[in-house]
Amino acid sequence: MAVFGIFGTKTANVASSTYYGLYALQHRGQASTGIVVNDDGVFHSYKDSGLTNEVFTPRILEDLGLGQMALGNVRYGTSGTRDRVNAEPMLVNHVKGRLAISHDGALVNYAELRRELELEGAIFHTANDVEVFAYMITKARLSEPSTEDAVCKAMERLKGGYSMLIMSPQKLIAARDENGLHPLCYGIRDDGEYVVSSETCALNTVGATFVREVEPGEVVVFSKEGVKSIRTHCGKKPERLCVFEYLYTARPDSVINGCSVHLARKRAGAFLAKAHPVEADVVIGAPDSGIDAAIGYAEESGIPYGLGLIKNKYIGRTFIDPGQSVREDKVKIKLNPVVETVKGKRVVLVDDSIVRGTTMVRVVKLLRDAGATEIHVRSSAPEFLNPCYYGTDIGSKEELVACKYTPADMAKMFGAESVGFLPIEDVVKLGESGTCKGYCKACFDGNYPTEVPADDNDNKYDHKISENK
Ligand code: AMP
């Protein structure tokens, strides 16, 4: 999931800039997308399931009109929440005015807060956490003097990993959870417009210069008075950036906490080469997110890097689609080997991660059919052993291949000569040229930075919501 917002004081084509920003963040979510334009306090919005460039036609963007501010979102639906009804930003009219809200992440106390609100009479229309954010903020606004104070008050109860953007008629407000699990930054354009984004790559796309990250627990308010920082929640918890951002989620040309994602991935590849060396003729990467680590592996090991697999550019990240059968079909149409690179060769195949193992079985077979004599599988992420409660869909323990099999068993299952994972102690070193003070690596070591839902099923309200797409 990703958020993107623009704050300016002059009327401009903010819808178009938001469209390009979301387009740059598309890798973070492909289930649905939406834009809200704020023209002197009047909100115009459009959202739907699908990719940004499918949903927003020139006509729809034109209809959104001009404005001084805009808020956008691309959403990656975790299981059961991919319906259009869950698309963001969410628009709410409340007793003190109007808000648009969009977020990246997930609440661990969603079920608890939702139940509490329902018992007070609230009626929910979606299975999306953002509706709980909206209720908590508008409820707090009844007693707080401003929207930003209401956001701070709501944050006392919001537990989990989230980066959120809230647009009121006059302000754009950015907030990040106390551990700073997901990235959020802002920049400025030459014309003085502020741009807030989940990743720096979208700042570059719209011509904004990076200013800084929103800090863990910080609330940043953009208004006619300038930029205000509220730090009531800062420093309450240790920083815990999701390390999977470096390994998979973010785009390699983004910089998170002062560290290039590309460099972090190359570092992962180098650590992998040290931990799991092998005699081979060529190192190849599983496109796209395995490429940077493959280059790092090749550089460290001295084995040449080769272009071994080509990905159909018009297909999304396979994992995002629901259901095992759909995922398998997509893997089949996604990749094709470059026979000249792998035929008769001992191949090191680097991917960013092995989750259920579905991709690896298929890719190893592709390479074997293309004539690779040996295939050594290397994952630049450690073994996935635990579910994520902060918005990354990595499934339950029953689905995680590393929970059931040793690397040696996996090698047999994939039809490979060997399998090796990044050692867990190396993941904290990936962002070492940056400023991050600590990482969440709970999916690998089970060390969650927050409380976690007692029963995962309690946290899901999917069965209550359905809508024809
Ligand atoms: P699997 O086939 O289940 O082992 O999934 C591994 C593949 O999915 C890798 O090639 C990753 O690039 C990709 N992947 C890993 N984690 C995620 C995620 N949370 N969402 C989408 N794709 C993912």
Boltz pocket constraint, residues with backbone or C-beta under 6 A from the ligand:
constraints:
  - pocket:
      binder: B
      contacts: [[A, 248], [A, 286], [A, 289], [A, 317], [A, 318], [A, 319], [A, 320], [A, 351], [A, 352], [A, 353], [A, 354], [A, 355], [A, 356], [A, 357], [A, 358], [A, 359], [A, 360], [A, 392], [A, 393], [A, 394]]
      max_distance: 6.0
